[in-house]
Amino acid sequence: MTRDEITAEIVAARLAKGLTWQQLSEAVDKPVVWTIAALLGQHPIPSETGAVLAELLGLDESVVPVLAAVPMRGGLPTAVPTDPTIYRFYEVLQVYGGAIKELIHSEFGDGIMSAINFSLDVERKPHPDGDRVVVTLDGKFLPYAWTSADG
């Protein structure tokens, strides 16, 4: 069974069992955003954690080694995303990506924000005009180190 097939089973099983992402994350003592991303195929899931999740979701134990394998993060290259929620993030980066890049370079120097040494949080913020979505991206700054290979 492929990772994509397992991901489809995970989504169907979660819905069929009426489990929330929060319940699954609490069952394995992991942050909810990490748990969702992992179950959607973006992180390897340690075998012990994978076994707990497979049991909760009623999946065959044969999925555990596949869940533990390092995934193809982000998937294979595709066209512009069409899901409205994901597209909005794409749009935000199209509009504000250059400004974010300039601010990072201005505040930290020449480098990038790590997406490996990284955390993400999504919160609801009450607002009189309608609740707000607050997304916090928290990545370690990694300076570029221009070196040449010996020999």
C-alpha positions, 0 to 999 in steps of 0.5 A: 500500500502506498503512502497516498493510499494510507493517507486516504484511509486515515482521512476516511477512518478519522471521519468514520470514527468521528475523531478530531485531529485534537483527539488524535494529537492528544492520544500520542502527546504531539502538537495538533499541527504536527499530528495533522501534517504527519497523518497527511503524509508530511512527516515520518511517524515514529513506529510507536506513535504510528501503532497507537494511531493505527489502532485508534483509526482501525488501520491494519498494522502493516501501515506502521512501517510506511508511516515511519518512512521519510515522505516526499514532503510537499508532494511532487511538483504540481500546478497552482493549488486549487483548494481555496484555503491552501491557495490563500497561503499561496496568494499570501506568499505571492503578495507578501513573500518578497516583503517577508524575504526582505525583512528576514534579510534586514533583521537577520542577514543573508539566510533563510528560515528553517522549515526543518527546525520549525514549529507552526501554530494555528489559533482563533482570535475573537474579533468584533468583525469576525474571528481571525485566523492567526498562523504563527510560523516559527523557524530557526534562522539559518545563515548562508555559509558560502564555502568551497569543497576541498579538492 
